[in-house]
Amino acid sequence: MKSVYEQVEENIDNLVAKQADWTASATDEELNSAKNGSPILYFYDREVPEDWLKDIKGKSVLCLAGAGGLQAPILASAGAKVTAIDISNKMLDKDREIAEREKLDIEIVKGNMCDLSMFADESFI
Protein backbone atom coordinates (compact mmCIF):
# COMPACT_ATOMS: atom_id res chain seq x y z
CA MET A 1 0.00 0.00 0.00
CA LYS A 2 1.29 3.45 -0.94
CA SER A 3 1.84 6.12 1.64
CA VAL A 4 -0.25 9.27 1.33
CA TYR A 5 2.86 11.10 0.09
CA GLU A 6 3.53 8.52 -2.63
CA GLN A 7 -0.09 8.80 -3.73
CA VAL A 8 0.08 12.60 -3.81
CA GLU A 9 3.25 12.44 -5.91
CA GLU A 10 1.63 10.01 -8.34
CA ASN A 11 -1.50 12.16 -8.61
CA ILE A 12 0.50 15.33 -9.30
CA ASP A 13 2.74 13.55 -11.82
CA ASN A 14 -0.39 12.37 -13.63
CA LEU A 15 -1.82 15.90 -13.70
CA VAL A 16 1.45 17.23 -15.14
CA ALA A 17 1.33 14.56 -17.84
CA LYS A 18 -2.25 15.61 -18.63
CA GLN A 19 -1.16 19.30 -18.68
CA ALA A 20 -3.61 20.50 -16.05
CA ASP A 21 -4.00 24.29 -16.18
CA TRP A 22 -2.23 24.92 -12.87
CA THR A 23 0.88 23.05 -14.07
CA ALA A 24 1.66 25.66 -16.74
CA SER A 25 5.18 27.09 -16.73
CA ALA A 26 6.27 30.70 -17.03
CA THR A 27 6.08 32.22 -20.48
CA ASP A 28 9.01 33.91 -22.21
CA GLU A 29 7.19 37.21 -21.66
CA GLU A 30 6.95 36.59 -17.89
CA LEU A 31 10.62 35.60 -17.67
CA ASN A 32 11.73 38.65 -19.67
CA SER A 33 9.61 40.93 -17.51
CA ALA A 34 11.30 39.53 -14.40
CA LYS A 35 14.75 39.91 -15.96
CA ASN A 36 13.89 43.56 -16.64
CA GLY A 37 13.01 44.19 -12.99
CA SER A 38 9.24 43.70 -13.15
CA PRO A 39 8.47 40.19 -11.87
CA ILE A 40 4.80 39.29 -11.91
CA LEU A 41 3.47 36.33 -9.95
CA TYR A 42 -0.07 35.14 -9.39
CA PHE A 43 -1.61 33.35 -6.46
CA TYR A 44 -4.60 31.62 -7.95
CA ASP A 45 -6.39 34.39 -9.85
CA ARG A 46 -4.82 37.34 -7.99
CA GLU A 47 -1.56 39.08 -8.72
CA VAL A 48 0.95 39.00 -5.87
CA PRO A 49 1.36 42.60 -4.63
CA GLU A 50 4.27 44.39 -6.26
CA ASP A 51 5.59 45.37 -2.81
CA TRP A 52 6.15 41.71 -1.96
CA LEU A 53 8.55 41.29 -4.86
CA LYS A 54 10.52 44.52 -4.67
CA ASP A 55 14.16 44.24 -3.71
CA ILE A 56 14.14 40.48 -4.35
CA LYS A 57 17.49 40.54 -6.11
CA GLY A 58 20.09 38.64 -4.10
CA LYS A 59 17.61 37.35 -1.52
CA SER A 60 17.35 33.64 -0.71
CA VAL A 61 13.86 32.39 -1.51
CA LEU A 62 12.26 29.00 -0.92
CA CYS A 63 9.54 27.93 -3.33
CA LEU A 64 7.71 25.55 -1.04
CA ALA A 65 5.89 22.88 -3.05
CA GLY A 66 6.44 25.41 -5.81
CA ALA A 67 8.01 23.55 -8.70
CA GLY A 68 6.41 23.48 -12.09
CA GLY A 69 8.42 26.03 -13.98
CA LEU A 70 6.55 29.10 -12.82
CA GLN A 71 7.50 30.75 -9.52
CA ALA A 72 11.13 29.60 -9.24
CA PRO A 73 12.14 30.66 -12.77
CA ILE A 74 10.40 34.02 -12.44
CA LEU A 75 12.05 34.73 -9.08
CA ALA A 76 15.46 33.54 -10.34
CA SER A 77 15.07 35.69 -13.45
CA ALA A 78 14.49 38.64 -11.11
CA GLY A 79 17.82 37.89 -9.40
CA ALA A 80 16.74 35.92 -6.33
CA LYS A 81 18.71 32.90 -5.08
CA VAL A 82 16.00 30.30 -5.45
CA THR A 83 15.51 26.86 -3.98
CA ALA A 84 12.46 24.91 -5.16
CA ILE A 85 11.27 21.90 -3.19
CA ASP A 86 8.49 19.68 -4.42
CA ILE A 87 7.25 16.12 -3.96
CA SER A 88 6.71 15.63 -7.71
CA ASN A 89 9.60 14.77 -10.02
CA LYS A 90 7.56 15.83 -13.03
CA MET A 91 6.98 19.28 -11.53
CA LEU A 92 10.69 19.54 -10.67
CA ASP A 93 11.59 18.49 -14.22
CA LYS A 94 9.73 21.56 -15.49
CA ASP A 95 11.93 23.80 -13.32
CA ARG A 96 15.06 21.94 -14.45
CA GLU A 97 14.12 22.39 -18.10
CA ILE A 98 13.55 26.14 -17.81
CA ALA A 99 16.61 26.66 -15.58
CA GLU A 100 18.81 24.91 -18.14
CA ARG A 101 17.28 26.70 -21.13
CA GLU A 102 17.41 30.14 -19.49
CA LYS A 103 20.72 29.51 -17.66
CA LEU A 104 19.10 30.16 -14.28
CA ASP A 105 20.69 29.06 -11.03
CA ILE A 106 17.87 27.27 -9.21
CA GLU A 107 18.56 24.70 -6.51
CA ILE A 108 16.05 21.93 -7.13
CA VAL A 109 15.22 19.61 -4.24
CA LYS A 110 12.99 16.54 -4.28
CA GLY A 111 11.27 16.47 -0.93
CA ASN A 112 8.22 16.86 1.18
CA MET A 113 7.26 20.29 2.49
CA CYS A 114 6.32 18.61 5.79
CA ASP A 115 10.02 18.02 6.47
CA LEU A 116 12.37 20.93 5.83
CA SER A 117 15.07 19.67 8.20
CA MET A 118 17.55 19.55 5.29
CA PHE A 119 17.70 23.35 5.37
CA ALA A 120 19.55 25.29 8.07
CA ASP A 121 17.51 27.68 10.18
CA GLU A 122 17.12 31.11 8.63
CA SER A 123 18.34 29.87 5.23
CA PHE A 124 15.72 31.95 3.42
CA ILE A 125 15.21 35.66 3.95
C-alpha positions as CSV (number, residue, x, y, z in Angstrom):
1,M,0.0,0.0,0.0
2,K,1.3,3.5,-0.9
3,S,1.8,6.1,1.6
4,V,-0.3,9.3,1.3
5,Y,2.9,11.1,0.1
6,E,3.5,8.5,-2.6
7,Q,-0.1,8.8,-3.7
8,V,0.1,12.6,-3.8
9,E,3.3,12.4,-5.9
10,E,1.6,10.0,-8.3
11,N,-1.5,12.2,-8.6
12,I,0.5,15.3,-9.3
13,D,2.7,13.6,-11.8
14,N,-0.4,12.4,-13.6
15,L,-1.8,15.9,-13.7
16,V,1.5,17.2,-15.1
17,A,1.3,14.6,-17.8
18,K,-2.3,15.6,-18.6
19,Q,-1.2,19.3,-18.7
20,A,-3.6,20.5,-16.1
21,D,-4.0,24.3,-16.2
22,W,-2.2,24.9,-12.9
23,T,0.9,23.0,-14.1
24,A,1.7,25.7,-16.7
25,S,5.2,27.1,-16.7
26,A,6.3,30.7,-17.0
27,T,6.1,32.2,-20.5
28,D,9.0,33.9,-22.2
29,E,7.2,37.2,-21.7
30,E,7.0,36.6,-17.9
31,L,10.6,35.6,-17.7
32,N,11.7,38.6,-19.7
33,S,9.6,40.9,-17.5
34,A,11.3,39.5,-14.4
35,K,14.8,39.9,-16.0
36,N,13.9,43.6,-16.6
37,G,13.0,44.2,-13.0
38,S,9.2,43.7,-13.1
39,P,8.5,40.2,-11.9
40,I,4.8,39.3,-11.9
41,L,3.5,36.3,-10.0
42,Y,-0.1,35.1,-9.4
43,F,-1.6,33.3,-6.5
44,Y,-4.6,31.6,-7.9
45,D,-6.4,34.4,-9.8
46,R,-4.8,37.3,-8.0
47,E,-1.6,39.1,-8.7
48,V,1.0,39.0,-5.9
49,P,1.4,42.6,-4.6
50,E,4.3,44.4,-6.3
51,D,5.6,45.4,-2.8
52,W,6.1,41.7,-2.0
53,L,8.6,41.3,-4.9
54,K,10.5,44.5,-4.7
55,D,14.2,44.2,-3.7
56,I,14.1,40.5,-4.3
57,K,17.5,40.5,-6.1
58,G,20.1,38.6,-4.1
59,K,17.6,37.3,-1.5
60,S,17.4,33.6,-0.7
61,V,13.9,32.4,-1.5
62,L,12.3,29.0,-0.9
63,C,9.5,27.9,-3.3
64,L,7.7,25.5,-1.0
65,A,5.9,22.9,-3.1
66,G,6.4,25.4,-5.8
67,A,8.0,23.5,-8.7
68,G,6.4,23.5,-12.1
69,G,8.4,26.0,-14.0
70,L,6.5,29.1,-12.8
71,Q,7.5,30.7,-9.5
72,A,11.1,29.6,-9.2
73,P,12.1,30.7,-12.8
74,I,10.4,34.0,-12.4
75,L,12.1,34.7,-9.1
76,A,15.5,33.5,-10.3
77,S,15.1,35.7,-13.4
78,A,14.5,38.6,-11.1
79,G,17.8,37.9,-9.4
80,A,16.7,35.9,-6.3
81,K,18.7,32.9,-5.1
82,V,16.0,30.3,-5.4
83,T,15.5,26.9,-4.0
84,A,12.5,24.9,-5.2
85,I,11.3,21.9,-3.2
86,D,8.5,19.7,-4.4
87,I,7.3,16.1,-4.0
88,S,6.7,15.6,-7.7
89,N,9.6,14.8,-10.0
90,K,7.6,15.8,-13.0
91,M,7.0,19.3,-11.5
92,L,10.7,19.5,-10.7
93,D,11.6,18.5,-14.2
94,K,9.7,21.6,-15.5
95,D,11.9,23.8,-13.3
96,R,15.1,21.9,-14.4
97,E,14.1,22.4,-18.1
98,I,13.6,26.1,-17.8
99,A,16.6,26.7,-15.6
100,E,18.8,24.9,-18.1
101,R,17.3,26.7,-21.1
102,E,17.4,30.1,-19.5
103,K,20.7,29.5,-17.7
104,L,19.1,30.2,-14.3
105,D,20.7,29.1,-11.0
106,I,17.9,27.3,-9.2
107,E,18.6,24.7,-6.5
108,I,16.0,21.9,-7.1
109,V,15.2,19.6,-4.2
110,K,13.0,16.5,-4.3
111,G,11.3,16.5,-0.9
112,N,8.2,16.9,1.2
113,M,7.3,20.3,2.5
114,C,6.3,18.6,5.8
115,D,10.0,18.0,6.5
116,L,12.4,20.9,5.8
117,S,15.1,19.7,8.2
118,M,17.6,19.5,5.3
119,F,17.7,23.4,5.4
120,A,19.5,25.3,8.1
121,D,17.5,27.7,10.2
122,E,17.1,31.1,8.6
123,S,18.3,29.9,5.2
124,F,15.7,32.0,3.4
125,I,15.2,35.7,3.9
